[in-house]
Amino acid sequence: MAEWMQWIQELGFPIFVSFYLMHRVETKLVAIHDALLTLKLS
């Protein structure tokens, strides 16, 4: 957690929030991709 706090102080809060949201969207896109592949193979 201290590492995240250091990043926030160095990079700034808006950049940290942007990276966090990109990570969340990426994981959801992977889940959608996997679901589509499962449907295609069925």
C-alpha positions in Angstrom: 0.0 0.0 0.0 2.9 2.3 0.7 4.1 1.8 -2.9 0.7 3.0 -4.2 0.8 6.1 -2.0 4.3 6.9 -3.3 3.0 6.6 -6.9 0.1 8.9 -6.1 2.4 11.5 -4.7 4.8 11.3 -7.6 2.4 11.0 -10.5 -0.6 12.8 -9.3 -4.1 11.7 -8.4 -5.7 12.0 -11.9 -3.0 9.8 -13.5 -3.4 7.2 -10.8 -7.2 7.1 -11.3 -6.7 6.7 -15.0 -4.4 3.7 -14.6 -6.8 2.2 -12.1 -9.8 2.5 -14.5 -7.8 1.2 -17.4 -6.9 -1.9 -15.4 -10.5 -2.5 -14.5 -11.7 -2.1 -18.1 -9.0 -4.5 -19.3 -10.0 -7.3 -16.9 -13.7 -6.9 -18.0 -12.7 -7.0 -21.7 -10.7 -10.2 -21.1 -13.8 -11.7 -19.5 -16.0 -10.7 -22.4 -13.5 -12.1 -24.9 -13.4 -15.4 -23.1 -17.2 -15.6 -23.0 -17.4 -14.9 -26.7 -14.9 -17.6 -27.4 -16.9 -20.0 -25.3 -20.0 -19.2 -27.2 -18.2 -19.6 -30.5 -17.0 -23.0 -29.6 -20.4 -24.2 -28.4 
